[in-house]
Amino acid sequence: MTSIKIQKLTLRTCFVILFIFILLLQLSSFGVKGIQSGIDNNSKIALTSSFGIVIDDANITYYSSSGIGSQDDPYIIENLIVDTTDSLGIKFNYVTSYFILRDSYAKGSTYGVYLSGVSEGRSQIINCTIEGGLSLGGINSHYMTVYNCTLRAGQGSSFSRGLNFTKNIMEIKGPASSSLLHLTDENNIIEDNTFIGDSSAVRISDARNSSFRNNIFEGAGFRIYENKVMDILNNTYENNIVNGKPFGFFYNRSDETITGNQYGQIYIINSDNIDFEGYEMGYVNVGIQVQKCTDISIKNVNVTGDDGIEARTGEGLIIEECHLYGDGNGIQVREVNNTVIRNNYLEQFRYAMQCDIMDDVQIHNNTVYNATEIGVNFEDVNNILMTFNIISCFVQSEGSQMSLVFGVCENVTVYYNIFISLGDLMAHPVEEWTVTNIMWYNDVLEVGNHYSDWNGMGTYSLTGDGGSVDLYPFIDIDGDDLTEFEEVIVYFTDPFNADSDSDGLDDGEEVNTYETDPLSDDSDSDGMDDLWEVTYGTDPNSDDADEDPDEDGLTNGEEYNHNTLPMNNDTDGDGYLDGEEVDAGTDPLNSSSFPIVGGNPYLGLIIGLASGFGAAAGIGTYILIRKRKTKASSKKGKK
């Protein structure tokens, strides 16, 4: 009996070992790197694991529900579910057959679907959800189709030649500089898609014979890098919507003013004498791009996103009164001679202004606040004039973040500017490298610049290899008893204007003496400007302080409007209260103009004489009225 039991146990053990061996052999033969359950050919499932799936010519039939891999009858791979912590969810590795991946879910820590060395025109991805990115490696899979998919990634991928990308939803969850797609080469079709990104872009470089139609961008937009005009104009941009507004694509235009705030993003090429005015653009990779144009003006444009305004190759550019906020480059100009940048406000950019390979550049009255790397950077630029700019840069490591940098420049004049190193006021805010003929001051006006690390004594030596010196650095150029740092960083007043709100009180007086708002001419919003209240003794910080201090029937606001004195109830000294004169319609500032009590005595005299009652009647009437007037006036004075 015991022997039989031992035999049965041994037999069962052999069956178990044999089953495990067969299972392992099957898994190995199909190259499955994760834990999978092959229920049937219509439902292949990869459970969550540390490895993804690799599909190649050797095992593609296992994952296919139908097809033979030909162009007319491709392999159909469907209903895959791959959720892995591996970098790759599903990898197609050097597949030479035609195949369609459809109705599947793929997620990897880096890429959801990765195509490496797949032959040209062999791959289609349809009705899939891909998280972690769709990407190409090795030899690019040209002429591939991505249709009706949802893609979520931290960074998009590059595609070259023949991408058919239609009716997809693509969302980027990454930094503003991320790209949704990067298109190059020719014959790309990008149509009917929705792109969602954090100021990200569909990047287009040297693309030809490609169409971009009916796409919707939410918090994203286009970024065009081509340099060849014919290549750009060979592409089609139609009916694309950026943040609810049309994408403005302009070419071969002349002598126009384009305004109305109707475009969510603007690209213009090969045009001249064009003015753009009054646009609000939010959360785009770049607000306005100008390419190969002459005499372009951009005015009163507000952009929030990655980059603000970019201009490349041309002649004659004015950028003024724009408000730009972002993470990349605020204003980037390259190879555009005769450029003027003035009266703009730029905040938070890595490079607030970048100017390269240019001649004749003027930078005036701009404010750069809290640049994170370099406020204004010049590379290979000649004939530069900078005045009345306020440039601050946040310094984390001295020498790495600068307010202003010149590199390989010639004929530079810089004065009446303020340079501040936020975070480290002792860090040098400016430097020069290989600069010829640079002046950091105006010798006639005897004025230089403000540097946040200047100790207030003597001249200021610039850092870099030039050995330049500012002979006239300043610390309070407008003489309002507020330092440049206080004006720029603390109170946001104008360091070049002692009275920023033009109310007659210096900024220092308002801050230190009267505690009023140096940016408002009526700090308490009571209708009376601060200077009037300070001059006449009313409270400029209270809109309800002793409304009628002289008890003349007029409030402070009414006294202000009539130019009477709030502390004197009879400004012209004619015996009548200011309020009575205002009520009677006489002039409270003219003693010869006053209310008449009981009528006009001269009128009585005239009537008496004219009516035939004689001189006695007329004179009597005159005396009676004068007595009543004198008596009434005496009573007024006793109040």
QUIZICOR-V151564 format. One record per residue. N is the residue number from 0. PHI is phi in radians with two decimals (NA if undefined). OMEGA is omega in whole degrees, -180 to 180 (999 if undefined). Layout:
BEGIN
{{N PHI OMEGA} {N PHI OMEGA}}
END
This chain:
BEGIN
{{0 NA 179} {1 -1.09 179} {2 -1.11 180} {3 -1.15 178} {4 -1.04 -180} {5 -1.12 179} {6 -1.12 179} {7 -1.09 -179} {8 -1.12 180} {9 -1.12 -180} {10 -1.10 179} {11 -1.09 -180} {12 -1.08 179} {13 -1.13 179} {14 -1.09 180} {15 -1.11 -180} {16 -1.11 180} {17 -1.11 -180} {18 -1.10 180} {19 -1.11 -180} {20 -1.10 -179} {21 -1.12 -180} {22 -1.09 180} {23 -1.12 179} {24 -1.10 -180} {25 -1.16 180} {26 -1.09 -179} {27 -1.15 -175} {28 -1.15 -180} {29 -1.70 175} {30 1.13 -177} {31 -1.41 -177} {32 -1.67 -179} {33 -2.05 178} {34 -1.46 -175} {35 -2.28 175} {36 -2.22 179} {37 -1.49 -177} {38 -1.24 173} {39 -2.80 -175} {40 -1.24 180} {41 -1.69 -176} {42 -2.59 176} {43 -1.69 -175} {44 -2.22 172} {45 -1.90 -180} {46 -1.23 178} {47 -0.98 -177} {48 -2.72 180} {49 -1.59 -180} {50 -2.31 177} {51 -1.70 -178} {52 -2.06 175} {53 -1.97 -180} {54 -1.99 178} {55 -2.41 -177} {56 -1.09 -175} {57 -1.31 -174} {58 -2.13 -175} {59 -1.15 179} {60 -1.17 180} {61 -1.11 -176} {62 -1.47 -175} {63 -1.62 176} {64 -1.60 179} {65 -2.86 177} {66 1.66 179} {67 -2.11 177} {68 1.54 178} {69 -1.58 180} {70 -1.12 -180} {71 -1.43 -178} {72 -2.42 -176} {73 -1.24 172} {74 -1.11 175} {75 -1.85 178} {76 -1.94 -172} {77 -2.46 175} {78 1.06 173} {79 -1.39 174} {80 -2.23 -178} {81 -2.22 179} {82 -2.26 -170} {83 -2.25 174} {84 -1.53 176} {85 -1.18 180} {86 -1.14 -178} {87 -2.05 175} {88 -1.37 176} {89 -2.14 178} {90 -2.03 171} {91 -1.69 -170} {92 -1.93 177} {93 0.89 177} {94 -1.46 -180} {95 -1.80 -180} {96 -1.48 172} {97 -1.42 -179} {98 -2.63 175} {99 -2.23 170} {100 -1.72 -176} {101 -2.50 174} {102 0.90 -177} {103 -2.24 177} {104 -2.14 -179} {105 -2.40 180} {106 -2.41 174} {107 -2.36 -178} {108 -1.19 176} {109 -1.99 -180} {110 -2.27 173} {111 -1.33 177} {112 -2.26 -177} {113 -2.28 179} {114 -1.88 -178} {115 -2.09 176} {116 1.18 179} {117 -1.28 -175} {118 -1.12 -175} {119 -1.06 174} {120 1.28 -174} {121 -1.71 -168} {122 -1.99 172} {123 -2.36 177} {124 -2.18 -170} {125 -2.33 173} {126 0.99 -179} {127 -1.95 169} {128 -1.96 -175} {129 -2.18 178} {130 -2.07 -176} {131 1.81 173} {132 1.87 170} {133 -1.89 -173} {134 -2.48 179} {135 -2.05 176} {136 -2.42 -178} {137 1.13 176} {138 -1.26 -177} {139 -1.08 177} {140 -1.52 -179} {141 -1.20 176} {142 0.94 175} {143 -1.77 -179} {144 -2.06 172} {145 -2.20 -170} {146 -2.32 172} {147 0.98 179} {148 -1.91 171} {149 -1.97 -176} {150 -2.17 178} {151 -2.26 -176} {152 -2.75 174} {153 -1.50 -180} {154 -2.76 176} {155 -1.34 -175} {156 -2.17 180} {157 -1.61 177} {158 -2.29 -175} {159 -2.25 170} {160 1.23 168} {161 1.34 176} {162 -1.36 173} {163 -1.87 -174} {164 -2.06 -172} {165 -2.37 175} {166 0.97 178} {167 -1.84 169} {168 -1.99 -179} {169 -2.18 -177} {170 -2.14 177} {171 -1.78 176} {172 -2.03 -176} {173 -2.79 180} {174 -1.16 -176} {175 -1.06 -177} {176 -1.39 -179} {177 -1.15 176} {178 -1.92 175} {179 -1.32 173} {180 -2.46 171} {181 -2.18 -175} {182 -1.82 174} {183 -2.35 174} {184 1.20 -165} {185 -2.21 170} {186 1.08 175} {187 -1.67 176} {188 -2.12 180} {189 -2.13 -171} {190 -2.48 172} {191 1.07 179} {192 -1.82 170} {193 -2.03 180} {194 -1.94 -179} {195 -2.15 -178} {196 -2.78 177} {197 -1.52 -177} {198 1.03 180} {199 -1.55 -171} {200 -2.52 160} {201 -1.50 -174} {202 -1.62 -176} {203 -2.17 -177} {204 -2.23 175} {205 0.96 177} {206 -1.45 -179} {207 -2.39 175} {208 0.86 -178} {209 -2.13 -179} {210 -2.12 178} {211 -2.24 -173} {212 -2.27 167} {213 0.99 177} {214 -1.64 178} {215 -2.01 179} {216 -1.96 176} {217 -2.11 -175} {218 1.16 -177} {219 -2.75 -180} {220 -3.10 178} {221 -1.58 168} {222 -2.43 -173} {223 -1.85 -175} {224 -1.96 -176} {225 -1.06 175} {226 -1.93 -176} {227 -1.63 -176} {228 -1.02 -176} {229 -1.13 178} {230 -1.13 -179} {231 -1.14 -177} {232 -1.28 177} {233 -1.36 178} {234 -1.52 -180} {235 -2.05 175} {236 -2.08 -177} {237 -2.45 169} {238 0.98 174} {239 -1.61 -176} {240 -2.05 180} {241 -2.03 180} {242 0.90 175} {243 1.48 -180} {244 -2.22 179} {245 -1.11 170} {246 -1.38 -178} {247 -1.53 179} {248 -1.94 -174} {249 -2.10 176} {250 -2.61 178} {251 0.95 180} {252 -1.89 -180} {253 -2.55 168} {254 0.93 180} {255 -2.37 166} {256 -1.97 -176} {257 -1.91 -176} {258 -2.41 178} {259 2.02 176} {260 1.04 -176} {261 -1.62 -178} {262 -1.95 178} {263 -1.49 179} {264 -2.88 -175} {265 -2.33 170} {266 -2.27 180} {267 -2.33 -178} {268 -2.48 171} {269 0.98 -177} {270 -2.31 -179} {271 -2.55 177} {272 0.95 -180} {273 -2.08 176} {274 -1.96 171} {275 -1.87 -177} {276 -2.44 167} {277 1.25 179} {278 -2.17 173} {279 -2.00 -178} {280 -2.26 -175} {281 -2.03 171} {282 0.94 173} {283 -2.14 178} {284 -1.22 174} {285 -2.68 -176} {286 -1.31 -178} {287 -2.26 173} {288 -2.05 179} {289 -2.11 -175} {290 -2.32 175} {291 0.91 -179} {292 -2.20 179} {293 -2.22 175} {294 0.99 177} {295 -1.89 177} {296 -2.08 178} {297 -2.15 -172} {298 -2.35 174} {299 0.97 178} {300 -1.99 179} {301 -1.95 -178} {302 -2.29 170} {303 -2.10 -179} {304 2.89 178} {305 -1.54 177} {306 -1.91 -179} {307 -1.60 -175} {308 -2.30 179} {309 -2.27 176} {310 -2.32 -178} {311 -2.38 171} {312 1.06 178} {313 2.98 -178} {314 -2.62 175} {315 1.47 -179} {316 -2.49 174} {317 -2.18 174} {318 -2.13 -175} {319 -2.58 175} {320 0.99 178} {321 -1.79 177} {322 -2.05 -173} {323 -2.18 179} {324 -2.40 -180} {325 -3.09 -173} {326 -1.96 -175} {327 -1.81 179} {328 -1.91 180} {329 -1.23 176} {330 -2.23 -180} {331 -2.15 -178} {332 -2.23 -179} {333 -2.40 176} {334 1.01 174} {335 -2.18 -180} {336 -1.34 178} {337 1.04 -178} {338 -1.97 176} {339 -2.17 177} {340 -2.14 -173} {341 -2.58 172} {342 1.02 179} {343 -1.88 175} {344 -2.12 -178} {345 -2.24 -175} {346 -2.33 165} {347 1.38 -175} {348 -1.21 173} {349 -1.16 170} {350 -2.10 -179} {351 -1.21 175} {352 -2.37 178} {353 -2.29 -180} {354 -2.13 -176} {355 -2.34 170} {356 0.91 -176} {357 -2.44 177} {358 -2.43 179} {359 1.14 -179} {360 -2.24 177} {361 -2.11 -179} {362 -2.19 -174} {363 -2.34 168} {364 0.98 177} {365 -1.73 173} {366 -2.05 174} {367 -1.97 -177} {368 -1.96 170} {369 1.01 169} {370 -1.10 -175} {371 -1.74 176} {372 -2.34 177} {373 -2.42 179} {374 -1.19 178} {375 -2.31 -177} {376 -2.22 177} {377 -2.01 176} {378 -2.28 177} {379 1.01 180} {380 -2.17 -179} {381 -2.07 177} {382 1.08 -178} {383 -1.98 173} {384 -2.24 180} {385 -2.21 177} {386 -2.50 172} {387 0.98 175} {388 -1.76 174} {389 -2.04 -173} {390 -2.27 178} {391 -2.18 -180} {392 -2.39 180} {393 -1.44 -174} {394 -1.76 172} {395 -1.77 177} {396 -2.39 -175} {397 -0.97 -179} {398 1.65 179} {399 -1.64 177} {400 -2.04 -175} {401 -2.34 175} {402 -1.28 -176} {403 -2.58 179} {404 -2.38 171} {405 -1.97 176} {406 -2.36 179} {407 0.95 -180} {408 -2.09 -178} {409 -2.53 178} {410 1.06 -175} {411 -2.12 176} {412 -2.23 -174} {413 -2.38 175} {414 -2.73 -176} {415 1.05 178} {416 -2.05 179} {417 -2.16 -178} {418 -2.12 -175} {419 -2.26 174} {420 -1.70 178} {421 -1.21 180} {422 1.51 179} {423 -2.70 -176} {424 -1.14 180} {425 -1.55 179} {426 -1.38 177} {427 -1.17 -177} {428 -1.54 -176} {429 -2.39 175} {430 -2.73 -179} {431 -2.35 -180} {432 -2.41 178} {433 0.94 -180} {434 -1.94 180} {435 -1.89 176} {436 1.04 178} {437 -2.03 179} {438 -2.14 180} {439 -1.69 180} {440 -2.83 173} {441 -1.89 -173} {442 -1.23 180} {443 -1.25 179} {444 -1.38 -176} {445 0.95 179} {446 -2.39 178} {447 -2.04 -176} {448 -2.39 173} {449 -1.76 178} {450 -2.18 -173} {451 -1.11 180} {452 -1.69 179} {453 -1.28 -176} {454 -1.50 177} {455 1.53 -177} {456 -2.24 173} {457 1.28 -180} {458 -1.55 -179} {459 -2.22 -180} {460 -1.67 -179} {461 -1.40 176} {462 -1.53 -177} {463 2.04 -176} {464 -1.82 -176} {465 -1.55 -179} {466 1.21 -178} {467 -1.31 -180} {468 -2.35 171} {469 -1.61 -177} {470 -1.36 -173} {471 -2.32 176} {472 -1.16 -179} {473 -2.36 -179} {474 -2.24 175} {475 -2.65 -170} {476 -1.17 -178} {477 -1.65 174} {478 1.13 -180} {479 -1.76 178} {480 1.18 169} {481 -2.10 179} {482 -1.22 180} {483 -1.06 179} {484 -1.09 179} {485 -1.07 -178} {486 -1.19 -173} {487 -1.39 -170} {488 -1.75 -174} {489 -1.65 -172} {490 -1.80 179} {491 1.03 176} {492 -1.50 -178} {493 -1.52 -177} {494 -1.22 179} {495 -1.75 -179} {496 -2.42 -177} {497 -1.13 -178} {498 -2.16 -171} {499 -1.12 -178} {500 -1.73 175} {501 0.97 179} {502 -1.79 179} {503 1.63 177} {504 -1.95 177} {505 -1.12 179} {506 -0.99 179} {507 -1.11 176} {508 -1.06 -178} {509 -1.11 -177} {510 -1.32 -170} {511 -1.61 -174} {512 -1.79 -173} {513 -1.76 180} {514 0.98 176} {515 -1.62 -178} {516 -1.50 -178} {517 -1.24 179} {518 -1.84 178} {519 -2.35 179} {520 -1.36 177} {521 -2.42 -170} {522 -1.04 -178} {523 -1.72 176} {524 0.94 179} {525 -1.80 179} {526 1.58 180} {527 -2.05 -177} {528 -1.24 -173} {529 -1.05 -178} {530 -1.07 180} {531 -1.06 -178} {532 -1.15 179} {533 -1.12 -178} {534 -1.11 -174} {535 -1.80 169} {536 1.50 174} {537 -1.50 -174} {538 -1.53 -178} {539 -1.30 -179} {540 -1.88 178} {541 -2.39 180} {542 -1.56 -179} {543 -2.52 -179} {544 -1.86 177} {545 0.89 -172} {546 -1.00 -180} {547 -2.37 -172} {548 -1.13 -178} {549 -1.71 175} {550 0.92 179} {551 -1.85 179} {552 1.57 178} {553 -2.03 173} {554 -1.29 179} {555 -1.00 179} {556 -1.11 178} {557 -1.19 177} {558 -1.09 179} {559 -1.06 -178} {560 -1.20 -178} {561 -1.77 179} {562 1.08 175} {563 -1.59 -176} {564 -1.62 -176} {565 -1.25 179} {566 -1.83 180} {567 -2.38 -175} {568 -1.36 178} {569 -2.39 -171} {570 -1.06 -177} {571 -1.64 175} {572 1.11 -179} {573 -1.73 178} {574 1.59 180} {575 -2.08 178} {576 -1.09 179} {577 -0.98 -180} {578 -1.10 179} {579 -1.15 180} {580 -1.17 178} {581 -1.10 180} {582 -1.14 -177} {583 -1.46 -180} {584 1.48 176} {585 -1.62 -174} {586 -1.60 -179} {587 -1.27 179} {588 -1.84 -177} {589 -2.25 -177} {590 -1.21 178} {591 -1.48 179} {592 -2.01 -177} {593 -2.64 178} {594 -1.18 178} {595 -1.82 -180} {596 -1.55 178} {597 1.46 176} {598 2.02 -178} {599 -1.68 -178} {600 -1.11 179} {601 -1.18 178} {602 -1.13 178} {603 -1.11 179} {604 -1.10 -178} {605 -1.14 -179} {606 -1.13 -179} {607 -1.08 -179} {608 -1.18 -176} {609 -1.25 -175} {610 -1.52 177} {611 1.58 178} {612 -1.36 174} {613 1.69 -178} {614 -1.13 -176} {615 -1.10 -180} {616 -1.13 -180} {617 -1.14 -178} {618 -1.17 179} {619 -1.09 178} {620 -1.06 -180} {621 -1.07 -178} {622 -1.15 -179} {623 -1.08 -179} {624 -1.16 -180} {625 -1.10 179} {626 -1.13 179} {627 -1.13 180} {628 -1.17 -179} {629 -1.13 180} {630 -1.14 179} {631 -1.13 180} {632 -1.10 180} {633 -1.12 178} {634 -1.14 179} {635 -1.06 -176} {636 -1.20 -179} {637 -1.47 -179} {638 -1.18 999}}
END
